Amino acid sequence: MTSAIRMGVLALLWGSGFLWIKISLNEGLSPGWITFVRCVLGAAVLLGLAYGAGQRLPRDRATWGRLVVAAFFCNALPFLLFSVGEQTVDSGVAGVLNATTPLWSLLIGLALGTERPLRATRLTGLALGFAGALLIFAPWSHGSGLMSWGALALLGASASYAVAFAYMARHLTGRGTAPLALSAAQLLAATALSTPALAAGGTATVTWTGVLAVVVLGVFATGLTFHLNYRMIAEEGPTAAATVGYLLPVVSVTLGALILDEPLTARVVAGMTVVLVGVGLTRSRTRRPRAEPEASGPPRAVARAARSTCPSGSGVSCRSGSDRR
């Protein structure tokens, strides 16, 4: 499989998650059940992959305690918020708002002191990103504005991902547990955390279409996306994997328009473009001039932490979007 094909398959599976959530909701499943089932199925996929790779789940209490925190912010809470949000907001818009996660990560890094003061380019990107989200919401428009509790839930889900990535970068990654096993354990913890939400599920009639949609969501858009993303990071580097993140809003908007007949307004497309440009600017780094070779002694090596991305719906354990220091 070539790099371009792998990237396209990953973007399609990953970005389609918002479509499957919407179909599941339309066919009678509650947000609580969607969250629970996708955690169960995603964990099953990752457990199978981990077993096949000879990776064992962590056994110490400290790691499991950290996994519970990560599972809450990276899986149980955002999965539920995305399902709640899509009850009133189109799946395409949900995919666009998911792209604001790097902006929240940047704000969290600034608050925690892990980010250096912003230069003009990244500050402009931050402003553009949130301006794009505001353009999508259009709170000034009484007839077509999207500002609602559902939209706020989607923003909350994106912010929750950012909190999770910062936490996992500091407390979970690089501590000896193999990544597949760590991610499987995290989704197991998320399954337990999402169980109480089933009580609010209601008794609506669920169709076979809804069952099929949530199965695809759990197996392919949650479990399998992690495996493909992990392979891409390992074989082609984090930069290639990060590029996929820019395709997700395009996939979600296109699928929503084609399959669910969601309106594709010029304002939403413009907002999506502004958000992606803003995210791109916040990820830029100012190049440092090369140091001149010294007269004697080995040249100084500059180590830089590898950066990777988490599938929005996969609940994988991964590094934060900002450099680890």
C-alpha positions in Angstrom: 0.0 0.0 0.0 1.5 3.3 -1.1 1.8 6.3 1.3 -0.9 8.3 -0.6 -3.4 5.4 -0.5 -2.7 4.7 3.2 -3.2 8.3 4.0 -6.5 8.4 2.0 -7.8 5.3 3.7 -6.9 6.6 7.2 -8.5 10.0 6.5 -11.7 8.3 5.2 -12.0 6.0 8.2 -11.1 8.6 10.7 -13.2 11.4 9.3 -16.2 9.2 8.7 -16.6 8.7 12.5 -18.8 11.8 12.6 -21.1 10.4 9.9 -21.5 7.1 11.8 -22.4 8.9 15.0 -25.1 10.9 13.2 -26.6 7.8 11.6 -26.6 6.0 14.9 -28.4 8.9 16.5 -30.9 9.1 13.7 -31.6 5.3 13.9 -32.5 5.3 17.6 -29.3 4.9 19.6 -28.7 7.3 22.5 -25.4 9.2 23.1 -24.7 7.0 26.1 -25.1 3.7 24.1 -23.0 5.1 21.2 -20.2 6.0 23.6 -20.3 2.6 25.4 -20.5 0.4 22.3 -17.7 2.2 20.4 -15.4 1.9 23.5 -16.2 -1.8 23.8 -15.6 -2.6 20.1 -12.5 -0.3 19.9 -11.0 -2.0 22.9 -11.8 -5.5 21.4 -9.9 -4.6 18.2 -6.9 -3.2 20.0 -6.8 -6.1 22.4 -6.7 -8.5 19.4 -4.0 -6.5 17.8 -2.0 -6.3 21.0 -2.3 -10.0 21.6 -1.2 -10.7 18.0 1.8 -8.5 18.6 2.7 -10.2 21.9 2.0 -7.0 23.9 0.7 -7.3 27.5 -1.6 -5.0 29.4 0.0 -3.0 32.2 -0.2 -4.6 35.6 0.8 -1.9 38.1 -1.9 0.3 39.9 -0.1 3.5 39.1 -0.3 3.1 35.4 -4.0 2.0 35.6 -4.7 5.1 37.7 -3.2 7.4 35.0 -5.1 5.4 32.4 -8.4 6.1 34.1 -7.7 9.9 33.9 -6.7 9.7 30.3 -9.7 7.5 29.4 -12.0 10.1 30.9 -10.7 13.1 29.0 -9.7 11.3 25.8 -12.5 8.8 25.4 -15.5 8.7 27.7 -16.2 12.5 27.9 -15.4 13.6 24.4 -17.1 10.5 22.8 -20.3 11.4 24.8 -20.0 15.1 24.0 -19.7 14.5 20.3 -22.8 12.3 20.3 -24.7 14.8 22.4 -23.6 17.6 20.1 -24.5 15.9 16.9 -28.1 15.6 18.1 -28.5 19.2 17.0 -25.5 19.9 14.8 -24.6 18.4 11.4 -21.9 15.8 11.3 -19.8 17.9 8.9 -19.7 20.8 11.3 -18.7 18.4 14.1 -15.7 17.3 12.1 -14.7 20.9 11.5 -14.9 21.8 15.2 -12.8 18.8 16.0 -10.0 20.5 14.1 -9.9 23.1 16.8 -8.2 20.6 19.2 -4.6 21.9 18.4 -5.8 25.4 19.3 -7.0 24.3 22.7 -3.7 22.4 23.1 -1.8 25.6 22.5 -3.8 27.5 25.0 -3.3 24.8 27.6 0.4 24.8 26.9 0.5 28.5 27.5 -1.4 28.2 30.7 0.8 25.4 32.0 4.0 27.2 30.9 5.1 24.4 28.5 4.7 26.7 25.5 7.1 29.6 24.9 5.5 33.1 24.4 3.8 33.2 21.0 5.4 34.8 18.0 3.3 36.8 15.6 2.7 33.8 13.2 1.3 31.5 15.8 -0.6 34.2 17.6 -2.2 35.0 14.2 -3.0 31.4 13.7 -4.7 31.1 17.1 -6.8 34.2 16.4 -7.8 32.9 13.0 -8.7 29.4 14.3 -11.2 30.7 16.8 -12.4 33.3 14.3 -13.2 30.5 12.0 -15.2 28.6 14.7 -17.1 31.9 15.4 -17.8 32.2 11.7 -19.3 28.7 11.6 -21.4 29.4 14.7 -22.6 32.8 13.5 -24.2 33.7 16.8 -25.2 37.1 15.3 -27.5 35.2 12.8 -30.9 34.4 14.4 -32.1 32.4 11.4 -29.1 30.2 10.5 -26.7 30.5 13.4 -25.4 27.3 15.0 -24.8 28.6 18.5 -26.5 26.0 20.8 -25.8 23.6 23.6 -25.0 21.0 21.0 -22.3 23.3 19.4 -20.9 24.1 22.8 -20.7 20.3 23.6 -18.7 19.8 20.4 -16.2 22.5 21.4 -16.0 21.0 24.9 -15.2 17.6 23.3 -12.3 19.2 21.3 -11.0 20.9 24.4 -11.2 17.6 26.3 -9.0 16.0 23.7 -6.4 18.7 24.2 -6.5 18.2 28.0 -6.0 14.5 27.5 -3.1 14.8 25.1 -1.3 17.1 27.5 -1.9 14.7 30.3 -0.8 11.6 28.4 2.3 13.3 27.1 3.4 14.0 30.7 2.2 10.8 32.5 1.8 7.9 30.0 4.0 8.0 27.0 7.6 6.7 27.1 7.1 4.7 30.3 7.8 1.2 29.0 4.3 -0.1 28.1 3.9 -1.0 24.5 1.5 1.5 22.7 -1.1 -1.1 21.4 -1.5 -2.6 24.9 -1.6 0.9 26.5 -4.3 2.0 24.1 -6.3 -1.2 24.6 -6.1 -0.7 28.4 -7.2 2.9 28.0 -10.3 1.9 26.1 -11.1 -0.8 28.6 -11.0 1.9 31.3 -13.2 4.2 29.1 -15.7 1.3 28.8 -16.1 1.2 32.5 -16.3 5.0 32.8 -19.0 5.2 30.1 -21.2 2.5 31.6 -23.2 4.9 33.9 -24.3 6.9 30.8 -26.4 3.9 29.7 -28.9 4.7 32.4 -29.8 7.9 30.4 -30.2 5.9 27.2 -34.0 5.8 27.0 -36.0 3.1 25.3 -36.2 4.3 21.6 -36.5 1.6 19.0 -33.1 0.9 17.4 -32.9 -0.1 13.7 -30.5 -2.5 12.2 -29.0 0.4 10.3 -28.2 2.1 13.6 -26.6 -1.1 14.9 -24.5 -1.4 11.8 -23.4 2.2 12.0 -22.2 2.0 15.6 -20.4 -1.3 14.8 -18.5 0.4 12.0 -17.8 3.4 14.3 -16.3 1.2 17.0 -14.4 -1.3 14.8 -13.2 0.9 12.0 -13.4 4.5 13.0 -12.2 3.8 16.6 -10.1 0.7 16.8 -8.7 0.2 13.3 -7.8 3.9 12.8 -5.4 3.7 15.7 -3.6 0.7 14.1 -3.3 2.5 10.7 -2.2 5.7 12.4 0.4 3.9 14.5 1.7 2.2 11.4 2.0 5.5 9.5 3.9 7.1 12.4 6.3 4.2 12.7 7.0 3.8 9.0 6.7 7.3 7.6 7.1 9.6 10.6 4.8 11.9 12.6 4.7 14.6 10.0 2.9 12.4 7.5 0.5 11.3 10.2 -0.2 14.9 11.2 -1.1 15.7 7.6 -4.1 13.4 7.8 -5.6 15.7 10.5 -6.1 18.4 7.9 -8.1 16.1 5.7 -10.7 15.1 8.4 -12.9 18.2 8.2 -13.0 17.9 4.4 -14.0 14.2 4.7 -16.7 14.9 7.4 -18.2 17.8 5.5 -18.2 15.9 2.1 -19.7 12.8 3.6 -22.4 14.7 5.5 -23.4 16.6 2.3 -23.4 13.5 0.0 -24.9 10.9 2.3 -27.0 12.8 4.8 -27.9 15.7 2.5 -26.6 18.2 5.1 -26.5 21.8 3.8 -23.1 22.9 2.7 -23.3 26.6 3.1 -20.7 29.1 2.0 -20.3 30.3 5.6 -19.5 26.8 6.9 -16.9 26.2 4.1 -15.3 29.6 4.7 -15.2 28.9 8.5 -13.6 25.5 7.8 -11.0 27.1 5.6 -10.1 29.7 8.2 -9.9 27.1 11.0 -7.5 24.9 9.0 -5.3 27.9 8.0 -5.2 29.0 11.7 -4.3 25.5 12.9 -1.6 25.3 10.2 -0.1 28.6 11.4 -0.1 27.5 15.1 1.9 24.4 14.2 4.6 26.4 12.4 8.1 26.7 14.0 10.6 29.4 13.4 13.7 28.0 11.9 16.9 28.5 13.8 20.1 29.4 12.0 22.6 26.6 11.7 25.5 26.8 14.0 28.9 27.1 12.4 31.1 24.0 12.8 33.5 24.3 15.7 37.3 24.2 15.1 37.6 21.1 17.3 35.3 18.6 18.9 32.1 17.0 17.6 29.2 19.1 16.4 26.5 19.7 18.8 23.3 17.6 18.3 19.9 19.1 18.8 17.3 16.6 20.0 13.7 17.3 19.2 10.8 15.2 20.4 8.8 13.5 17.8 5.2 14.8 17.4 2.3 12.6 16.6 -1.5 12.8 16.3 -4.4 11.0 17.9 -7.4 9.9 15.9 -10.2 12.0 17.2 -12.4 9.0 17.7 -9.8 6.4 18.3 -8.9 7.2 21.9 -5.3 6.2 21.4 -2.5 7.0 23.8 -0.2 9.4 22.1 2.1 12.5 22.5 0.8 15.9 22.8 0.7 18.3 19.8 3.3 20.5 21.4 7.0 19.6 21.8 7.8 17.9 25.1 10.3 19.7 27.2 
